[in-house]
Structures are given as structure tokens and as C-alpha cells.
Amino acid sequence: MRIRIEHILLGSGLLLSAIGFTFCHMLASPRPSYSSMGNVAIFFVGMLVPITGVIVYGWVKVLGSAFYLRWKKGLLVLLPIHIVGAVWWQIYSLDGYRDMLGENYEAFYGSMDAGDEQYILDITQGFHNQMNSQFFNLNTWLAYVSMTLWVALMISVVMKLRKVT
């Protein structure tokens, strides 16, 4: 079996995205009163756009193999289910993350009032440093991979339909 350029592109894109997700996840600190240089993960999100293009291109090229031809229809159904389940899990885990931040805040300062609860709610909405652990973890990376594979499947289906008509 010869390694082709699309396999190298696909593997490189998946590896770069995994490294980026891991690095951004490590930037999050659940401890109060940390020093921050801003959210460095914003730069990774910008780099994720071309990486996504490379991954989708690699998937489209790899999907022509006999193995994927047998599994195409099943993947078209299973991947959206996985993506929706992963998003649901992230929404569910965000509540647990807010509780953990509240416990850490209370342990650090000794008490917590309504203003502190609002502060925790504020830093866990949007693209704040505290949210890196929620945006960039194994679950979201797997959902990202599923999304790129599903987009590639949809592209290959459209390309096949255009050839037929």
C-alpha cells in the first residue's frame, strides 16, 4: 500500500487540529485570580479555518476507497447523530463546569454572593479564557472530526449526483 498525498494531508490536518485543541484546552485555568495574556485560543480558531479545508479535502479524496463506499449511507445518518449528541453533552457539561468554578471561587475567597455567581455566568458565556476547556476538549475535537467527515461525505454525494445528471 502506497501512502498518497491525500492521506498525508488528512493525517497532518487531524494531527494539527488535535494539537491545537489540546493546547487551547490546557490554557484554561479553573482557579480564580489567574494572570492572563488574553485568549490565545483566538489565534488557533483563525488557523482552524484552513486546517478544516485541508481535512475536508483529504476526506473527500479518501472517501473514494472501497471501504468507505460500503459505509457511506450509514455514516450520513450516524455522523449527524454523533454531532448533535456531542453538542448536547457540551451544553450539559457546561452546568457542571459552572458549579466547579463556583466551588473553586468559594474555596479561594471563602464565600460567594450573587455578584460572584453573575461573574461566573459572565465568564462562561462567549469566548473567554475560562471557556477554553469547554470549547477545546476531546468531545469537541471528536465532534469537529465528525463534522469534517460529514461535510466531505455531503460534498462527495453532491459530486456524484452532478456526474450522474
KAQUIPE-V829054 format. One record per residue. N is the residue number from 0. RES is the residue in one letter. SS is DSSP state (H for helix, E for strand, - for the rest). NEAR is the number of other ideal C-beta (glycine too) atoms within 12 Angstrom. Layout:
# KAQUIPE-V829054
n->[N;N]
res->[RES;RES]
ss->[SS;SS]
near->[NEAR;NEAR]
This chain:
# KAQUIPE-V829054
n->[0;1;2;3;4;5;6;7;8;9;10;11;12;13;14;15;16;17;18;19;20;21;22;23;24;25;26;27;28;29;30;31;32;33;34;35;36;37;38;39;40;41;42;43;44;45;46;47;48;49;50;51;52;53;54;55;56;57;58;59;60;61;62;63;64;65;66;67;68;69;70;71;72;73;74;75;76;77;78;79;80;81;82;83;84;85;86;87;88;89;90;91;92;93;94;95;96;97;98;99;100;101;102;103;104;105;106;107;108;109;110;111;112;113;114;115;116;117;118;119;120;121;122;123;124;125;126;127;128;129;130;131;132;133;134;135;136;137;138;139;140;141;142;143;144;145;146;147;148;149;150;151;152;153;154;155;156;157;158;159;160;161;162;163;164]
res->[M;R;I;R;I;E;H;I;L;L;G;S;G;L;L;L;S;A;I;G;F;T;F;C;H;M;L;A;S;P;R;P;S;Y;S;S;M;G;N;V;A;I;F;F;V;G;M;L;V;P;I;T;G;V;I;V;Y;G;W;V;K;V;L;G;S;A;F;Y;L;R;W;K;K;G;L;L;V;L;L;P;I;H;I;V;G;A;V;W;W;Q;I;Y;S;L;D;G;Y;R;D;M;L;G;E;N;Y;E;A;F;Y;G;S;M;D;A;G;D;E;Q;Y;I;L;D;I;T;Q;G;F;H;N;Q;M;N;S;Q;F;F;N;L;N;T;W;L;A;Y;V;S;M;T;L;W;V;A;L;M;I;S;V;V;M;K;L;R;K;V;T]
ss->[-;-;-;-;H;H;H;H;H;H;H;H;H;H;H;H;H;H;H;H;H;H;H;H;H;H;H;-;-;-;-;-;-;-;-;-;-;-;-;-;H;H;H;H;H;H;H;H;H;H;H;H;H;H;H;H;H;H;H;H;H;H;-;-;-;H;H;H;H;H;H;H;H;H;H;H;H;H;H;H;H;H;H;H;H;H;H;H;H;H;H;H;H;H;H;H;H;H;H;H;H;H;H;H;H;H;H;H;H;-;-;-;-;H;H;H;H;H;H;H;H;H;H;-;-;-;-;-;H;H;H;H;H;H;H;-;-;H;H;H;H;H;H;H;H;H;H;H;H;H;H;H;H;H;H;H;H;H;H;H;H;H;H;H;-]
near->[5;7;12;15;15;24;19;18;25;32;20;21;34;29;20;25;36;26;20;33;34;22;22;31;26;18;30;30;23;29;19;24;12;17;9;18;12;13;24;21;32;22;16;29;24;14;22;30;17;19;30;28;21;28;35;32;26;33;36;29;24;30;32;20;19;10;11;22;17;11;17;25;14;15;27;24;15;18;29;21;17;24;27;18;18;26;23;15;22;28;18;16;23;27;17;18;29;29;20;23;35;29;19;22;30;18;15;18;18;10;13;21;14;11;13;23;19;16;22;31;23;16;31;33;16;15;20;25;30;34;34;34;33;37;34;35;28;19;27;34;30;25;29;35;31;29;27;34;35;31;28;35;32;23;24;29;22;15;17;17;11;10;9;8;7]
